[in-house]
Amino acid sequence: MQNKTSGATPAVQELVDIRNMTDAQFLSLGLPRLVYVRRDSQLGQEMFAIYAANGELMGTTEDSEMVRSAIDEHALVATLLH
């Protein structure tokens, strides 16, 4: 993934007071590197889906090893949801 910034200065991340977050700030927490994997079944076939922290579907596969490879290849951080 590439981040594009205008000008010669590096992008500066905005500091956020977590007690007073807007909906948009909350939805962007963990983006773009934090993901979660969900096991699902479609038409009787087991599938694995990788979702971004905001719930956006990033990709699906039938192979759990491919999920691990994609996460490693793109330097993503997977988390468990309860």
C-alpha positions as CSV (number, residue, x, y, z in Angstrom):
1,M,0.0,0.0,0.0
2,Q,1.2,3.5,-0.7
3,N,0.3,6.7,1.0
4,K,0.3,9.8,-1.2
5,T,1.0,13.2,0.3
6,S,1.2,16.5,-1.4
7,G,4.4,18.5,-1.1
8,A,7.8,17.6,0.4
9,T,6.7,17.3,4.0
10,P,5.7,13.9,5.4
11,A,2.0,13.4,6.4
12,V,1.3,14.1,10.1
13,Q,-1.3,12.0,11.8
14,E,-4.0,13.9,13.7
15,L,-4.0,13.4,17.4
16,V,-7.4,12.3,18.7
17,D,-8.9,12.6,22.1
18,I,-10.5,9.1,22.4
19,R,-13.1,10.5,24.9
20,N,-14.4,12.9,22.2
21,M,-14.2,11.1,18.9
22,T,-16.4,11.8,16.0
23,D,-18.1,8.9,14.1
24,A,-15.6,9.3,11.3
25,Q,-12.6,9.1,13.6
26,F,-14.0,6.0,15.3
27,L,-14.5,4.3,12.0
28,S,-11.0,5.0,10.9
29,L,-9.4,3.5,14.0
30,G,-6.8,0.8,13.0
31,L,-6.9,1.7,9.3
32,P,-5.3,0.7,7.1
33,R,-3.4,-2.1,8.9
34,L,-5.7,-3.7,11.4
35,V,-7.9,-6.5,10.1
36,Y,-10.0,-9.3,11.2
37,V,-10.8,-12.7,9.6
38,R,-14.2,-14.2,9.6
39,R,-15.1,-17.8,8.7
40,D,-18.3,-18.2,6.7
41,S,-20.1,-20.7,4.6
42,Q,-21.4,-19.9,1.1
43,L,-23.4,-22.4,-0.8
44,G,-22.2,-25.1,1.5
45,Q,-18.5,-24.2,1.0
46,E,-16.3,-22.9,3.9
47,M,-14.9,-19.4,3.1
48,F,-12.6,-17.1,5.0
49,A,-13.0,-13.3,4.6
50,I,-10.6,-10.6,5.6
51,Y,-12.2,-7.4,6.8
52,A,-10.6,-4.0,7.5
53,A,-11.1,-2.4,10.9
54,N,-14.0,-0.4,9.7
55,G,-15.8,-3.6,8.5
56,E,-15.1,-3.2,4.8
57,L,-14.5,-6.5,3.0
58,M,-11.0,-6.7,1.7
59,G,-11.0,-10.2,0.2
60,T,-12.1,-13.9,0.5
61,T,-10.6,-17.3,0.0
62,E,-11.3,-20.9,0.6
63,D,-7.8,-21.5,2.0
64,S,-6.8,-20.5,5.5
65,E,-3.1,-20.6,4.6
66,M,-3.8,-18.0,1.9
67,V,-5.4,-15.8,4.5
68,R,-2.2,-16.0,6.6
69,S,0.0,-15.3,3.6
70,A,-2.0,-12.3,2.6
71,I,-1.9,-10.8,6.1
72,D,1.9,-11.4,6.2
73,E,2.5,-10.2,2.7
74,H,0.8,-6.9,3.3
75,A,2.1,-6.3,6.8
76,L,-1.4,-6.4,8.3
77,V,-2.2,-7.0,11.9
78,A,-5.0,-9.5,12.5
79,T,-7.1,-9.3,15.7
80,L,-9.7,-11.5,17.4
81,L,-13.2,-10.2,17.9
82,H,-15.4,-11.5,20.7
